[in-house]
């Protein structure tokens, strides 16, 4: 992958730059789930988001192309 200046970006760097923010979102949602459990609020949607992001990022990282 190269940008508009013709500089090549290694695939591991691109995957890292995309995966780290997704990881932060997952951690934030897990913290949100624990807070909602303490306050006895619904957290089923948050669990679905965490599972979806985890699967998507795992499949993205395992793509070796």
N, C-alpha and C positions, 0 to 999 in steps of 0.2 A: 504494500500500500504506500503510495506517495502522495504528498500534499501538493498544493498548487505551485510551489517553488521547485518541485522535482526532487525533494529530499525524501529518501525512503525511510519508513518507520518500521522497525522490526515488529513481527506479529506478537511477541511476548509483551512488548511495551504497550501496544494497542489493547491487548487483552487485559493488561493490568490497569490501564487508565479507565477502562470501562467497568471492570469487575470491582474495583475498590469502592466507588460510590454505591453500587448495588449492595455490597457487603454492609456499608454504613446504613443503608435503608433497612436491610434485614435486621441488623442489631437494634435499630431504633424501634422497629415494629415489635421485636421481642420484648424490649423494655416497656412498650405500650401495652402489650399483652399482660405482663406481670402487674402493671398498675391497674389495669381494668379488672384483673382477677381479685385484687385486693379490695376494690370498690364494688365488686359483684356486678359489673356491667358486662354487656355482650362483647365477646372478642372473637367470635367465629370467623368474621370477615377478615380480621387481622391474621388469623392462622392460615386462611386461604391465600392471602397475599404473600405471606412468608414462604409457604410451600411453593407457590408459583414462581416467585423470584429465585428461590433456591434451585428448583429444577431448571429454570431457564438459564441461570448463570452456570450451573454445572454442565449443561449441554453445550453452552457457548465455549466454556473452557476446554471441554473434551474434543471440540472440533479442531482437528489438526491440519486443516487446509490453510 
